[in-house]
Amino acid sequence: MLRFDLGMILIATDEFSAENKLGQGGFGSVYKGILPSGQKIAVKRLAGGSGQGDLEFKNEVLLLTRLQHRNLVKLLGFCNEGDEEILVYEHVPNSSLDQFIFDEHKRWLLTWDVRCRIIEGVARGLLYLHVWIKA
Ligand SMILES: Nc1ncnc2c1ncn2[C@@H]1O[C@H](COP(=O)(O)OP(=O)(O)OP(=O)(O)O)[C@@H](O)[C@H]1O
């Protein structure tokens, strides 16, 4: 588990530039970034990070790093400097599935065969989580 320093993340994401914004989730914004090694990353900047939940945040990160499955995005590391609470993931190309499902030009790429494989992959990931949570 890597602890990234904020300076490195600011350089990687061009200071959380609007051009690098990949999306917005329930926990905050996600930015594309690139490490000096050339590795592409997705940086989730948690909204409302106060620095106060330091221990809680660290425990959650430790928990998340134990999840390893080919259908789950890999967590590479974290940063909790100052008020920031940031999660660093491997970058997954091709945006989100909803960008294909709801786009009339791209929708045709999702043949039923492809859809079935996606559903199977999602189910495998979910099953892994269920088993993992019970254990
Ligand atoms: N590892 C990643 N690689 C590439 N893009 C990502 C990655 N993680 C998130 N994104 C992009 O950022 C968007 C927001 O992601 P995030 O995980 O925060 O929210 P969500 O799963 O869409 O919603 P919620 O957090 O509310 O469940 C995604 O829809 C996706 O486009």
The ligand as an SDF file (V2000), in Angstrom:
LIG
                    3D

 31 33  0  0  0  0  0  0  0  0999 V2000
  -10.5350    3.8310  -11.5240 N   0  0  0  0  0  0  0  0  0  0  0  0
  -11.1950    4.6050  -12.4080 C   0  0  0  0  0  0  0  0  0  0  0  0
  -10.7530    4.7170  -13.6760 N   0  0  0  0  0  0  0  0  0  0  0  0
  -11.3810    5.4930  -14.5770 C   0  0  0  0  0  0  0  0  0  0  0  0
  -12.4790    6.2330  -14.3010 N   0  0  0  0  0  0  0  0  0  0  0  0
  -12.9620    6.1650  -13.0420 C   0  0  0  0  0  0  0  0  0  0  0  0
  -12.3570    5.3610  -12.0340 C   0  0  0  0  0  0  0  0  0  0  0  0
  -13.0570    5.5050  -10.8820 N   0  0  0  0  0  0  0  0  0  0  0  0
  -14.0540    6.3350  -11.1680 C   0  0  0  0  0  0  0  0  0  0  0  0
  -14.0090    6.7580  -12.4560 N   0  0  0  0  0  0  0  0  0  0  0  0
  -14.9330    7.6970  -13.1260 C   0  0  0  0  0  0  0  0  0  0  0  0
  -15.4470    8.6050  -12.1790 O   0  0  0  0  0  0  0  0  0  0  0  0
  -16.8690    8.4810  -12.0610 C   0  0  0  0  0  0  0  0  0  0  0  0
  -17.2480    8.5850  -10.6080 C   0  0  0  0  0  0  0  0  0  0  0  0
  -16.7490    7.4710   -9.9260 O   0  0  0  0  0  0  0  0  0  0  0  0
  -17.1530    7.0920   -8.4480 P   0  0  0  0  0  0  0  0  0  0  0  0
  -16.5830    5.7520   -8.1400 O   0  0  0  0  0  0  0  0  0  0  0  0
  -16.7920    8.2060   -7.5290 O   0  0  0  0  0  0  0  0  0  0  0  0
  -18.7080    7.1220   -8.4540 O   0  0  0  0  0  0  0  0  0  0  0  0
  -19.8330    6.1720   -8.9460 P   0  0  0  0  0  0  0  0  0  0  0  0
  -19.4400    4.7440   -8.7150 O   0  0  0  0  0  0  0  0  0  0  0  0
  -20.2220    6.5900  -10.3250 O   0  0  0  0  0  0  0  0  0  0  0  0
  -20.9780    6.6130   -7.9370 O   0  0  0  0  0  0  0  0  0  0  0  0
  -21.0860    6.4450   -6.3620 P   0  0  0  0  0  0  0  0  0  0  0  0
  -19.7880    6.8060   -5.7290 O   0  0  0  0  0  0  0  0  0  0  0  0
  -22.1620    7.4140   -6.0420 O   0  0  0  0  0  0  0  0  0  0  0  0
  -21.4480    5.0190   -6.1450 O   0  0  0  0  0  0  0  0  0  0  0  0
  -17.1860    7.1090  -12.6630 C   0  0  0  0  0  0  0  0  0  0  0  0
  -18.4700    7.0770  -13.1920 O   0  0  0  0  0  0  0  0  0  0  0  0
  -16.1100    6.9610  -13.7370 C   0  0  0  0  0  0  0  0  0  0  0  0
  -16.4990    7.6420  -14.9090 O   0  0  0  0  0  0  0  0  0  0  0  0
  1  2  1  0
  2  3  1  0
  2  7  2  0
  3  4  2  0
  4  5  1  0
  5  6  2  0
  6  7  1  0
  6 10  1  0
  7  8  1  0
  8  9  2  0
  9 10  1  0
 10 11  1  0
 11 12  1  0
 11 30  1  0
 12 13  1  0
 13 14  1  0
 13 28  1  0
 14 15  1  0
 15 16  1  0
 16 17  2  0
 16 18  1  0
 16 19  1  0
 19 20  1  0
 20 21  2  0
 20 22  1  0
 20 23  1  0
 23 24  1  0
 24 25  2  0
 24 26  1  0
 24 27  1  0
 28 29  1  0
 28 30  1  0
 30 31  1  0
M  END
$$$$
